[in-house]
Every structure is written in structure tokens, then in C-alpha cells.
Amino acid sequence: MKKTKKINNRDLDVLEVLWNAEEALSANDIAEVSKISKNTVLPVLKNLLSQEYIQVDDVVLTGKTLTRKYLPAIDKEEFILNHYNINVDNLLTHFLAKDDDPEVIPKIEALIRKKKQQLKKEDKP
């Protein structure tokens, strides 16, 4: 993934709409959901495409116009880790040091077990 320029709040607003959507969205759909002007959404989409944070999923005919539909190319968690240069080990260490909730460790352990099971299933032919 390229990083050509820093991502701004408007870019994050559009990404958030795409992450929360259950299907690919057009610029009009994004403008409607986010209450951001279509004239603002279009350059944001162009920027996000150039940085490979989103991708064109489909081109559909809307009336007499061809319309692109967009999907995120990266999930929210991966974006946060990559964009903010977060090291998972440091994050977990910091989180566990600050949190006094005794339920946190079993929850993390359950997530790790679940991930291990997924990886084992992927390894089996």
C-alpha cells in the first residue's frame, strides 16, 4: 500500500462510511449517508483510491450514467495498525498494564484460541 500523503478527517469520514456499509457504495450513496457534499466526496474518493485504501468494486448503470461502486481495500483494524504505526506487542503490553479488569485476560486468551483454530483450519487441506 502506498502512502502519498497524510490522511485527513474527511478521508476518515468516508472510510468509516465504507467500513460500516454492508455493500459497495457509490459517491452519491456515500454523500447521502455521511451528509458530506458530493463535490467533497469525489476528490476524497480519488485520494483514497490513489493511496489504495479503497477499490472500485463495480461499475453500474445508473439512469444513463456509469457509476463506480467502492469498497474498502483494508479493514479498519489493519488501517489503524498500519496508519498509526502501532506495534501489537507494545499495544497489548500497554493495555494490560493500564487495565485492572480481571475479565480482560480471559477475553484476550479466547480471541487467541479462536485465531489459532482458524489458522489450523486454513492449514488443513
N, C-alpha and C positions, 0 to 999 in steps of 0.2 A: 504494500500500500504506500502511495506517495504522500508526502506531506509538503504541499507547496506553500501554504500559508496558514496562519493560526485560524482556528475555527472560532466563530463569534456566537453570540447568544441567539441570533436569528437562525444560524445554521443548526444549532442545538434544538431550537424550537421545531424546525422542520424534521430533523432526525427523530425527535420524540414522537411526532405525529406518525411517522412511518413505522417506528418500533411498536406503537400501540395499535396500529391498523391490522386487521385480520387478512387483508388482501392488498394487492398493489394499488397505488393511488395516483391519480393524475394531478397536475398542478392545480387545476380547478378544485379537485377534491381536497387537496392539502390546504388551499386558501380558505375553503369553506369550513373545514374542521378547526383550523388554527386561528381563524379570524384575521389572518395576515393578507394583505393585498396581493392579488395575483402578480402584479408588477414587481412586488418584492420577492415572491416565491420563486419566480422563474430564474433570476440570477443566483439565488441561493441553491437551487437545484443544479444549475450549471457548475457552480463551485464544488458542491458535494460530489457531483459526477467526476469532475477533474481530479479530485482527491481520492476517488474510489471508495467513498463511504456509502454511496448508493449505486444502484444499477438500474438500467431500463429493463423492465420485466416483459413488457409487451407494447405493441403499437396497435391501437384500436381506432376504428372509425367512429367518430362522434359527430353525428349530423353529416356534414360534408368535409369535416376536418379530421386529419390523422392526429391522434393524441397519444403521447407516451404515458405509460404507467410505470411508476417507480417502486422499488423495494430497497430496504437497507442491504448493503453488501457485508455488513458487520453487525453482530448483535451488540446490544447495549453494554453488557459486561466486558466484552472484548474491547470495545471502543474506550471505555473508561480506563481499563488497564493499560492499553497502548497509548492513548492520547495523553494521559496524565503520568505516563511512565511509572506506573505503580508496580512494585515488586511484590508478588503474592506472599512470599515468606515474611517480608517486613510488615506487610499489611496484617497478616494473621498474628504475628508476634505483638504488634502494637495493639490490635483489637483485643486480644486475650489479656494483655497486661492492664487494659483500662476497664474491662467488663468484669463485674463481680457476680453476674448472674450464673448460678450453678447449672442452669439448663443449656448454656451456650455450648459447652464442650460436647455433650451428647448429641446436640444438633449437628455440630461440625463433623463428629465421627459418623453420624448417619449419612451425611452428604458424601463423605469419603467412601463409605461402604457402597453406596449406590453407584458412585462413579466407577469404583473397582469392578462391580458387577457388569456395568455397561461395557467397560473395556474388555472384560473376559468374553462377553457375548460377541463382540466385534472380532476378537482373535480367533474364535472357533469358526471353521469352515462350514 
